[in-house]
């Protein structure tokens, strides 16, 4: 007797295919969640760097990192997709500027959320601490000896036009202001080489810049900052704004 197995194959496929699609979606969202948390951690580390530079001037206040971190988040849409409440959902309660060992400490906590088909929304709590030695206005190694010139850390961007002594330099941390093209041109601003002059009269400018931007997400308004040793940037000149 010859049996027809076509029906059983169809049933198996109808069972396996949804499981396969479910597994792919879970893997996709898992990877995206990991990327979102990596973006958030990098932004937190940049915020900590900023706080470490200014710790000797500022009293303990968890509102400082909450007001600064948004400037350092490279992919806000990704973070807002997996961190409940987005950037505003990140809490820094319990953070300290200077502990007994002279470290700045950020205590970070937030809720994650993933919408999984069939199962629904999955949520979880994340918390961690990161620390960095506060800058004291002089240069020393961990053993207390003075650093050589080549061991000093500086900051550069992708265009590598100059190195920066301070992470808070206005070349690296831009203050973006909306305005009108007519007023920007009257104040000596010219069109950005990236986004040009492809919008109406509404533009974006920076306090210390000389270009106006048609889009708020223009590459000319973004900064990817790298912390490297000065010995790695030989040939670059120092930024005129922060070197003195």
N, C-alpha and C positions, 0 to 999 in steps of 0.2 A: 504494500500500500504506500502510495506517495502522498506525503503530507505537505500542505501549503503553509509555509512559515511567514508569509508576507504580513499577515495580521499581527503576529507576535513582534516582528521587527518594527512595525509602526508604533506599537504600544511602547516598546523599549525606547524608541527615539523620542516619543512624546514625554517619557519620564526623564530621560537623560538630558535632553536639550535644555529644559528649564533650569536644571541643576548646573549645567555648564554655564549658562548665561548668568545665573546667580553668582557662581564662583568668580566669573570674570568681573562682574560689577563690584563684588566685595574687594577683589584684588585692586581694581582701578581706584576705588575710593580709599583703600588703605594706603596706596602709594601717594595719592593726592594729600591725604591727611599728614603723612610723614613730611611731604614737601612743605605744607603749610606751617607745620611746627618748626621745620628748619628755618624757614623765612622769619618766623617770629623770634626764634632763638638768636639769629644773626642780628635782628633789629634790637633785641634786648642787650646783646653784647656791645653794639654800637652806642646804645643809650648809657650803658655802664661806663664806657670809655669817656663819654662826655661828662658824666657825673664825677669820675675820678679826677678829671682835669680841674673841675670847679669845686671840689669838695672842701677846700680850705676857705672858700668864700661863702658857702651856703650852709644853712642849718638843715637838720633832718626834716624832709618833707616828701612823702610818697607822691605828691602831686607833680613833682618835677619829672620823674620818668614817665608818668601818664601823659604829660604834655609834650614830651620830646619823642617818644617812641614812634609815633606816626610818621615822622620825617624820615625814619630809617627803614620803614617797611617797603621792600621793593615790589611786592605783589599783594596789594590790598585786597583784590577780588578773591584770591586764593585763600587768604587768611580769613576773610569774612565768610567764606563758604564752609569752613570747618571749625572755626572757633566761635562758640556761641556768643553773640554780642559783638563779634568782630574785634577790632583793636580796643574798643571801649570796654569789652568784656574781660580784658586782662587786668588783674589786680596786682598792685605792688605793696599792699599792706604788710607791714613788718620789715620793710627794707630799712637799712641804716646807711648813713654816709660814712661814718668812721667808727669802726669797732676798736677794741683795745689794742689790736695789732696794726692799726692804721690801714685797714681795708675798707673799701666801699662794698656793700653787700646788697644785691637785689633779690628779694624774695618774690617769685613769680607764680601766680596761680590763675587758672582759667578752666573753662569747661569746653570739651570737644563734643561735636555732634555729627553723626553720619546718618543719612537717610537710606536705609537698606531696603530694597524691594521685598515685599511679603512680610518681613520681620517688622519694618517700621524704623523709627528713629532710635539710634543707639547713642547714648551719652556717656561721658566719662570725665573724671577730674584729673587735672595735671597740676603738679606743683614742683618747683625746683628752686635752687639758689645758685647764683653765680657771684664770684667775688673778684675784685681787682685791687691791687695796691694803689692807694691814693697818691697823686702827684704832690710832691712837697716843695716844688720850686727849685730842686737841685737834682743832680743825676748821680745815682749810685747803683752798684750791683747788689745782688743778694748778700754777698759777703761784706758789704759796707764800703768796698773800695770804689773810687770814682771811675765812671765809665770812660772809655776812650771815645774819641769823636766818631769812629766807625761803628761803635756799638749802640749809639743813640737811635731810638726808634723815631721814624718820621712817617708822614702820610702822603700817599700819591693817589691820583685818579687814573682812569683808563687813558686819558690823553697825554699823561706824563709830561706836562708842560713845566711843572715845578714841584718841589717837595714842600711839605707843610710841617711846621713844628707843632702846631696846635690842631687837635681834632675839631675844635670849635671854630676854626677859621671860617670867615664868611664866604670864602671860595668853596668850602666843603659843605657848609650848612646854609642853604639858601633861604632867604626870607622872600617868599613869593607874594606879590600884590597884584590884584586885578586892576585894570585901568582902561583907558581908551587909547586907540592908536594915535589919534590927533594930539593928545596930551603927551604921549610917549615920544612922538617925533619932535614935538616942541621942546622937550627936555633933552634932546640929543640921542635918543635911542634909534637904532636901525633894525630892520627885520632880521630875525634869526635865520641862520643858514640851514637849519633842519626843517622847521615848519613854515618858514617864509612868511608870506603875506596873504594867506589863503582864507582869511575869515573877514568878518565885518569889522566894526570899530572896536569891539571888545578884545583886549589883549592881556597878557601877563608880563610883568616885569619883576626884576630883582633889585634890591636896594643898591647893590654895588656893581650891577652889570651895565652893559651898554647896548643890549639887544632886547627887543620886545618879541613875545611869542604868541602865536595864534592859538596854540593848544596848551592846556594845563599839564598834559602828559608828555610834552615835548622832551626829546632826549637832552636838549640843552638845559632843562630844568632838573635833570636827574644827576646824581653823583654816586658812583660806586667807589668806595674808599678802601684802600689797602694800607695796612700797617706793616712797614718793612724797616729793616736796618738801613741806616744812612749809607753804609758801604755798598748796598745793592742799587743805589740810585746815583752812582757816580756819573757826572756829566750834566746832571740836572741842577738848575739854579734854585735858590730858596725863594719861597713866596714872599713878596714884599709886604703883605698885610700882617703876617703872623711871625716873621723871623725876628722882629725886634721886640 
